[in-house]
Amino acid sequence: MAKTVSKRPQPESPPVSERRRAGLVQRDERGNASLSWRDAPADEQRKALEILGGPLAIKTDDSFDPYARGGKAGAKPRTSARTDLRKLSEHIKKMRELEARKRAEKDGQDED
């Protein structure tokens, strides 16, 4: 005699996109965090996440732009570098003149 096996209808599982999952942060012996997922019961209450303090607004004058070059907007450019280069150029000219005089004096002494 053959036994008949009755198949019970399996409860339909929700599609993957509608599956309720809950994550739990766990730490190992070194203190590294990892997230373990588990299926959440259908009757479990979830905490509602909300932003406190009203609507968000972006303040462009207070935000930080790491790619921006230069100082603040409207700041005057530094002119001291140009002045310093002019002084350096004058110094180099004076040094060349001094070296030329020394060479001329040395050449004049060698001829004596």
C-alpha positions as a printed Julia matrix, in Angstrom:
112×3 Matrix{Float64}:
   0.0    0.0     0.0
   1.37   3.36   -0.95
   1.29   6.25    1.4
  -0.02   9.45    0.11
   1.91  12.48    1.2
  -0.2   15.5     1.54
   1.53  18.68    0.69
   0.68  21.58    2.89
   0.52  24.85    1.1
   3.62  26.87    1.99
   3.01  30.4     3.13
   3.82  32.8     0.37
   6.98  34.71    1.05
   7.0   38.38    0.1
   9.13  39.47   -2.84
  12.69  40.4    -2.08
  11.96  44.12   -2.5
   9.25  43.99    0.18
  11.05  41.69    2.6
  11.42  43.15    6.09
  14.91  42.88    7.45
  16.53  44.21   10.56
  20.21  44.83   11.08
  22.15  44.42   14.28
  25.6   45.89   14.82
  28.0   43.39   16.34
  31.61  43.9    17.37
  34.35  41.3    17.23
  37.2   40.82   19.73
  39.21  43.63   18.11
  36.35  46.11   18.27
  35.58  46.08   14.53
  31.91  46.59   13.78
  29.93  44.42   11.41
  26.25  44.3    10.56
  24.31  41.06   10.76
  20.92  40.88    9.1
  17.91  38.92   10.27
  14.36  38.63    9.01
  12.09  40.92   10.99
   8.7   39.69   12.12
   5.77  41.27   10.33
   4.32  42.67   13.57
   7.56  44.31   14.74
   7.32  48.05   15.21
  10.01  50.1    13.5
  11.37  53.35   14.81
  10.44  56.28   12.62
  13.42  58.34   11.52
  12.93  62.05   11.16
  15.03  65.17   10.87
  14.59  67.52   13.79
  14.9   71.28   13.55
  12.9   72.09   10.46
  13.82  72.06    6.79
  17.43  71.83    5.71
  19.04  74.76    3.94
  22.49  75.01    2.41
  24.39  78.15    3.32
  26.87  78.83    0.56
  28.86  81.46    2.44
  29.47  79.16    5.41
  30.18  75.97    3.47
  33.71  74.7     2.91
  35.01  74.14   -0.6
  38.35  72.25   -0.52
  38.92  72.91   -4.23
  38.59  76.69   -4.01
  41.88  78.51   -4.47
  42.85  81.79   -2.94
  41.48  83.73   -0.04
  38.05  85.02    0.71
  35.97  86.66   -2.0
  36.71  90.34   -2.36
  40.12  90.14   -0.7
  42.83  92.32   -2.21
  45.73  90.46   -3.87
  49.1   90.68   -2.18
  51.47  93.13   -3.85
  54.42  92.65   -1.53
  55.78  89.79   -3.65
  56.19  92.11   -6.66
  57.95  94.72   -4.48
  60.24  92.06   -3.06
  61.13  90.86   -6.56
  61.99  94.39   -7.62
  64.29  94.77   -4.64
  65.87  91.41   -5.46
  66.43  92.5    -9.07
  68.11  95.73   -7.9
  70.32  93.73   -5.52
  71.39  91.36   -8.31
  72.3   94.3   -10.57
  74.4   95.87   -7.8
  76.19  92.57   -7.16
  76.97  92.14  -10.88
  78.35  95.69  -11.03
  80.47  95.04   -7.94
  81.84  91.78   -9.43
  82.59  93.58  -12.71
  84.53  96.29  -10.8
  86.5   93.65   -8.9
  87.39  91.88  -12.17
  88.42  95.18  -13.76
  90.6   96.04  -10.75
  92.12  92.56  -10.77
  92.85  92.77  -14.51
  94.41  96.22  -13.97
  96.67  94.9   -11.19
  97.76  91.88  -13.25
  98.95  94.16  -16.06
 101.21  96.23  -13.72
